[in-house]
C-alpha cells in the first residue's frame, strides 16, 4: 500500500473513532444526567453540572487510554525489534 493511501485510511479511521467516541459519550452522559421524562424545556443547573463533569471525565479517560495504548504499542515494537535482532532477521 502506498504511503498516501495509508495516511488517508489512518485519517478516515481516526475520524470514525472520534465520531464513535462522541456518540458513546453523548449517550452515556445523557443517560446519566438527564431524566427520561423532561420537566423543563431547558437543562437545569444540576443537569448542566452533571453533563460538564461527565464529559470531562469521559474525555480524560479517553486521553489516558490513548496514551497507555500508544505506550504499549511502542513497547511491543521495541520488543519485536529486539527479537528480530537476536535472531538475525530484518
C-alpha positions as CSV (number, residue, x, y, z in Angstrom):
1,X,0.0,0.0,0.0
2,X,1.4,3.4,-0.9
3,X,2.1,5.9,1.9
4,X,-0.5,8.4,0.7
5,X,-3.3,5.8,0.8
6,X,-2.1,4.6,4.2
7,X,-2.4,8.2,5.5
8,X,-5.9,8.6,4.1
9,X,-7.0,5.3,5.7
10,X,-5.5,6.4,9.0
11,X,-7.2,9.7,8.8
12,X,-10.6,8.1,8.0
13,X,-10.2,5.7,10.9
14,X,-9.4,8.5,13.3
15,X,-12.5,10.4,12.2
16,X,-14.6,7.3,12.6
17,X,-13.1,6.6,16.0
18,X,-13.7,10.2,17.2
19,X,-17.3,10.1,16.0
20,X,-17.9,6.8,17.8
21,X,-16.3,8.2,21.0
22,X,-18.6,11.3,20.7
23,X,-21.7,9.2,20.2
24,X,-20.9,6.9,23.1
25,X,-20.1,9.9,25.4
26,X,-23.3,11.7,24.4
27,X,-25.4,8.6,25.1
28,X,-23.7,7.7,28.4
29,X,-23.8,11.3,29.8
30,X,-27.4,11.9,28.6
31,X,-28.5,8.7,30.2
32,X,-26.6,9.5,33.5
33,X,-27.5,13.2,33.8
34,X,-30.9,13.9,32.1
35,X,-34.0,12.2,33.4
36,X,-36.1,10.3,30.8
37,X,-39.2,12.5,31.4
38,X,-38.4,16.1,30.8
39,X,-39.9,18.6,33.2
40,X,-38.5,21.8,31.7
41,X,-37.5,22.8,28.2
42,X,-34.0,23.9,29.2
43,X,-31.4,21.9,31.1
44,X,-31.4,22.6,34.8
45,X,-28.2,23.9,36.6
46,X,-27.8,20.4,38.1
47,X,-28.1,18.7,34.8
48,X,-25.5,21.1,33.2
49,X,-23.0,20.5,36.0
50,X,-23.5,16.7,35.7
51,X,-23.0,16.8,32.0
52,X,-19.9,19.0,32.3
53,X,-18.4,16.6,34.8
54,X,-19.4,13.5,32.8
55,X,-17.9,14.9,29.6
56,X,-14.7,15.9,31.3
57,X,-14.3,12.5,32.9
58,X,-15.1,10.7,29.7
59,X,-12.5,12.7,27.7
60,X,-9.9,12.3,30.5
61,X,-10.3,8.6,30.5
62,X,-10.2,8.5,26.7
63,X,-7.0,10.5,26.7
64,X,-5.4,8.3,29.3
65,X,-6.3,5.1,27.5
66,X,-4.9,6.5,24.2
67,X,-1.6,7.3,25.9
68,X,-1.4,3.9,27.6
69,X,-2.2,2.1,24.3
70,X,0.4,4.2,22.5
71,X,2.9,3.3,25.2
72,X,2.1,-0.4,25.0
73,X,2.3,-0.3,21.2
74,X,5.8,1.3,21.4
75,X,6.9,-1.3,23.9
76,X,5.7,-4.1,21.6
77,X,7.5,-2.6,18.6
78,X,10.7,-2.3,20.6
79,X,10.4,-5.9,21.8
80,X,9.8,-7.1,18.2
81,X,12.9,-5.2,17.0
82,X,15.0,-6.8,19.8
83,X,13.7,-10.2,19.0
84,X,14.4,-9.8,15.3
85,X,17.9,-8.5,16.0
86,X,18.5,-11.5,18.3
87,X,17.5,-14.0,15.6
88,X,19.4,-12.1,12.8
89,X,16.3,-11.4,10.7
90,X,15.5,-7.9,9.5
